[in-house]
Amino acid sequence: MKTRLTSMLGLWLSACALLMGCGGSDNQSAAPTQVPSEETFEESETEAPVDERGDVPLEPVVVREGRAARRLSVDHLRRSIPMLFGGITWSVEARNGREVVLFDGFSRTLGEADYIQVTETNNEPSPLFAKFMDDMAGQVCAKAIERDQDTPQAQDRLVVRHPDDVDANLRFLRLKLHGIYVPEDSTEGLIDLRQLHGEILNDTDDQRQAWLGVCVAMVTAPEFMAY
């Protein structure tokens, strides 16, 4: 009987130990889940990449339609110079006494097509063209001012129509050579020309030389040579 009780007690202790082990496992698995704390990040200064392409225009770019300015052709000059200067043109006297128009003699050099060797006119500006135009303007303006000296009527003069009023004469030349009207109460577009006239007059003390310089400057200006 005692042996039987001892055996039953051992079974009961084993069962209790088994139950306690299972309960401990259950208690561990049933432990409350910890909520992770909110992550924090340390502030750090970062520099954005710098665009080094230069200043950016604030105003929108306006695309202007139209063609680029071109210089006068040889034919334009051949016909317009005599009309502006009372028949005077760029010329030299040949050995036989005949007048040779240099717009014809230098036509190929100035870009005019002859339709034999050159079939396309070249109206692009070039240093050579500018050099010839300086020579042309100097000769034509000198001839015109010389004629003005022998022309008693002021309204018939070609360059110096108002010898006693610089601004009035500049307004006359601006309209004649550049097609720009300057009202009497305005000096727009005259200041540089007036300064040129004054500087030449101070250096030479000669009104003819002063107006010659103004005439050459106006004939070779873009307002005259471009269209």
C-alpha positions in Angstrom: 0.0 0.0 0.0 2.8 2.3 0.9 4.5 1.5 -2.4 1.4 2.3 -4.3 1.0 5.7 -2.6 4.6 6.5 -3.3 4.1 5.7 -7.0 1.0 7.8 -7.3 2.8 10.7 -5.5 5.6 10.5 -8.1 3.1 10.6 -11.0 1.4 13.5 -9.5 4.7 15.4 -9.0 5.7 14.7 -12.6 2.4 16.0 -13.8 2.7 19.1 -11.8 6.2 19.7 -13.1 5.0 19.2 -16.7 2.1 21.6 -16.2 4.4 24.2 -14.6 6.9 23.9 -17.5 4.1 24.3 -20.1 2.7 27.3 -18.1 6.1 29.0 -18.1 6.4 28.6 -21.8 2.9 30.1 -22.2 3.7 33.0 -19.9 6.8 33.8 -22.0 5.0 33.7 -25.3 2.2 35.8 -23.8 4.5 38.6 -22.7 3.2 42.0 -23.8 4.7 43.3 -27.1 6.8 46.4 -26.6 5.9 49.4 -28.8 9.0 50.8 -30.5 9.8 54.3 -29.7 9.6 57.0 -32.4 12.8 57.3 -34.3 14.6 60.7 -34.2 17.1 61.9 -36.7 19.8 64.4 -36.0 19.6 67.6 -38.1 22.3 67.9 -40.6 23.0 70.8 -43.0 23.2 69.8 -46.6 24.0 72.2 -49.5 22.1 72.0 -52.7 24.3 71.9 -55.9 25.0 75.4 -57.2 24.1 76.1 -60.8 27.1 78.0 -62.2 25.7 78.8 -65.6 25.6 82.6 -64.8 22.7 85.0 -64.3 19.3 83.8 -65.4 17.3 86.5 -67.3 14.0 87.3 -65.5 12.3 88.6 -68.6 11.1 86.1 -71.2 13.1 85.9 -74.4 11.1 87.4 -77.3 11.8 85.8 -80.7 11.6 88.5 -83.3 10.6 87.4 -86.7 12.1 89.0 -89.8 15.3 89.0 -91.8 18.7 90.3 -90.7 19.9 93.6 -91.9 22.0 93.5 -95.2 24.3 96.1 -96.7 23.5 98.0 -99.8 24.5 96.3 -103.0 26.8 97.8 -105.6 23.8 98.6 -107.8 22.1 100.4 -104.9 25.1 102.6 -104.4 25.7 103.1 -108.1 22.2 104.6 -108.5 21.6 106.3 -105.1 24.9 108.2 -104.7 24.4 110.4 -107.8 20.8 111.0 -106.8 21.8 112.2 -103.3 24.7 114.3 -104.4 23.5 116.1 -107.5 25.0 113.7 -110.1 28.3 113.4 -108.3 29.6 109.8 -108.1 32.7 107.8 -107.1 35.0 108.1 -110.1 38.4 108.7 -111.5 39.6 110.3 -114.8 41.2 107.8 -117.2 44.1 108.6 -119.4 41.9 109.3 -122.4 40.0 111.9 -120.3 36.9 109.8 -119.8 35.4 109.4 -116.3 35.5 105.9 -115.0 32.8 105.1 -112.4 34.5 103.0 -109.7 31.3 101.3 -108.8 31.7 99.6 -112.2 35.5 99.2 -112.0 35.4 97.6 -108.5 32.1 95.8 -109.0 33.6 92.3 -108.7 35.7 93.3 -105.7 32.6 94.8 -104.0 30.6 91.5 -104.4 28.6 92.2 -107.6 28.0 89.1 -109.8 29.0 89.3 -113.4 27.1 86.2 -114.3 30.1 84.9 -116.2 32.4 83.7 -113.5 30.3 84.8 -110.5 26.6 84.1 -110.6 25.6 85.2 -107.1 25.9 88.7 -105.5 27.6 88.8 -102.2 26.1 91.5 -99.9 27.9 90.4 -96.7 29.9 93.2 -95.0 33.7 92.8 -95.0 36.7 94.9 -94.0 37.6 95.3 -97.7 34.1 96.7 -98.5 34.4 99.1 -95.6 37.7 100.3 -96.8 36.4 101.1 -100.3 33.3 102.8 -98.8 35.6 105.1 -96.8 37.4 106.1 -100.0 34.1 106.5 -101.8 32.5 108.7 -99.1 35.7 110.8 -98.8 35.8 111.6 -102.5 32.0 112.1 -103.0 31.6 114.3 -99.9 34.7 116.4 -100.9 33.3 117.0 -104.4 29.9 117.9 -102.9 31.3 120.5 -100.4 33.5 122.0 -103.1 30.4 122.5 -105.3 28.5 124.0 -102.3 31.2 126.7 -102.1 30.2 127.8 -105.6 26.5 127.6 -105.0 25.1 130.9 -103.8 21.6 129.7 -103.1 21.5 127.8 -99.7 18.5 125.6 -100.7 20.5 124.3 -103.7 23.5 123.2 -101.7 24.2 119.5 -101.3 25.8 119.2 -97.8 26.1 122.6 -96.1 22.7 124.1 -96.4 22.7 125.9 -93.0 26.3 127.0 -92.4 25.4 129.2 -89.4 23.3 126.6 -87.6 25.0 123.3 -86.9 21.9 121.6 -85.5 19.7 122.7 -88.4 22.2 121.4 -90.9 22.6 118.1 -89.0 18.8 117.7 -89.1 18.9 118.3 -92.9 21.6 115.7 -93.4 19.9 113.2 -91.1 16.7 113.4 -93.2 18.5 113.4 -96.5 21.1 110.6 -95.9 19.4 108.5 -93.2 15.7 109.2 -93.8 15.3 110.1 -90.1 13.3 113.2 -89.3 14.5 115.1 -86.1 12.1 117.8 -84.9 13.4 121.2 -84.2 12.8 120.8 -80.4 14.8 117.6 -80.3 18.5 116.7 -80.5 18.0 112.9 -80.7 20.7 111.4 -82.9 22.5 114.7 -83.3 24.8 114.8 -80.2 27.5 112.5 -81.5 27.5 114.3 -84.9 27.6 117.7 -83.3 30.6 116.5 -81.1 32.4 115.2 -84.2 31.9 118.5 -86.0 33.2 120.5 -83.0 36.3 118.4 -82.6 37.3 118.6 -86.2 36.6 122.4 -86.2 38.8 122.8 -83.1 41.6 120.9 -84.7 41.5 122.4 -88.1 39.7 125.8 -87.7 38.1 124.9 -91.1 34.3 124.6 -91.5 34.7 122.6 -94.8 36.9 120.0 -93.0 34.4 119.8 -90.2 31.4 119.2 -92.6 33.5 116.8 -94.6 34.1 114.6 -91.6 30.4 114.7 -90.7 29.4 113.8 -94.3 31.9 110.9 -94.4 30.7 109.6 -91.0 27.0 109.7 -92.1 27.6 108.1 -95.5 29.5 105.2 -94.0 27.1 104.7 -91.0 24.9 101.7 -90.8 21.8 103.9 -91.2 23.0 104.6 -94.7 24.8 101.3 -95.7 22.3 98.8 -94.3 18.6 98.2 -95.1 
